[in-house]
């Protein structure tokens, strides 16, 4: 009687090794991206008191006591905007000094394209002494995804 070996365990072992190598490569790559781009690192979150959803943002923006602050790049603002927004490009070197010129006693609804830069802006504003600042979670992308029109 002749015994033959089953090739399935060897194939499964090779597939497992290949899959494990792929996972290690992807993890290494994404970790490198997060470390090389501090604006996208995990420290961009604001505390929950500063984050608001689209429905809350929409309700508050209609109140004349609130100022919409768009911190997206000027190219993005040209494509779609919310009317009546103050526009300050977060990437502009003068961003911090431009913030200093704003009235710290007003209420600000801050948004960016995806909510990352606006979260950073809200953190900066809170440290600068702004009393009432809110970040639109998910940014302008979440606004559009909720079928809210640009103005």
N, C-alpha and C positions, 0 to 999 in steps of 0.2 A: 504494500500500500504506500502510495507516494503522498507526502504532505506538501501542501502549497500554503504560502503565507498570504494572508489577506492584505491587499494594498491600502484598504480604507484607513486604518490607523495611521499609516505613514502620510497619506494625503491630508488627513485631518491635522496632523502635527505640522505639516508644512504650511497649511492655511492659517493655523493659529499663529505660527511664527511670523508669517507675512502680515497678518492683521495686527499683531502686537508691534511690529516695526512701524507700521503706518500710524498707529495711535501715538507712539513715542515721537515720531516726526511731526505730526500735527500739533501735539502739545508743545513741543520745543518751538515750533514756528509761531504759534499764537502767543506764547509767553514772551517771545522776543518782540513781537509787535506791541504788546501792551507796555513793555518796558521802554521801548524806543519812542512811544508817543504818549507823553504824560497827560495830554489833554483827554485821552481816552482811557486812562487808568481808572481804577476803581474809586479813587478819592474824589470823584466829581459829584457824588451824591450830596444832596442837601438834606437837612433833617426834614422829617415828614411835615413839620409846620410850614415849610416853604413851598412844598410841592402841591399843585392843584391839577385837577383833571380838566378835560376840555369843557365839560358842561359848566363847571364852576368858573373857568376862565371866560367863557362866553357870557355868563350872567354878569360877572364883575366888569367886563370891558365896556358895557353899556352905561355904567355909572360914571358920571363926569369927574368924580373924585379920583378915579384910577387912571394911571398913565400906562399905555402899552409901550413897552421898551423892546424893540427888535434888535437883537445883537448878532444877526446873521451877516454874512459877507455881502457886500453891495451887489454882487452878481446875482445872488439868490433873492435879494430884496427886489431887484428889477423884474424878476420873473413873476413873483407873486408877493403881495403885501397885504397887511391889514391896515386899512385906512386910519389915519390919525395917529399912527405909531411914531414914536421918537426912534430914530435909527442911529445906532452906534455900532460900528463893526468891531466885534470882540477881538479880531486879529490885528486891528490897527494899533500901532505903537502908542497912540494917544488915548487909548480906551480908558485907562484909569483916570487920567486927567480930565477927560470928557465927563466921566461919571461924577467927579468932584464938583462939576458945574451945575449938576442937577439939584433940585430942591429935595433935601433929605426928609422933609416932613410929608411929602406926597406918598401915595400908595402906588407901587409899581407892579405891573404884570409883565414879567420878563419871559421872552421866548427866543429860541434859536431854531436851527433846522431840525435837530433831533433831541434837543433838550440838554445836551451835554455842556455846550458853551454857556447856555443860560443858567444852568446849575452853578457853574463856576462864577458867572457874573453875580448871581444872587449871593453866593458866599462872600465875594469881594464887597458887595454893597452892604451886607450885614456888618462886616468888619469895619467899613468906612462910616458906620453910624446911621445908615438908612433904617428907619423904623418899621416899614411895612413893605416887604418885597416877596413876591411869589413867582415860582418857576412853573411854566406850563410843562407838565410831564409829557415826554415824547416830542415836545416841540411842535413846530409848524407841520411836521409830518403827521403827528397825531391829529392835529386840527383838520388837515385835508382828509385823513382816513375816516374821520367822523362825519364826512360830507358837509363840513362847514366851508362856505365859499370864501375865497380871498376877496378883498374889497378894493 
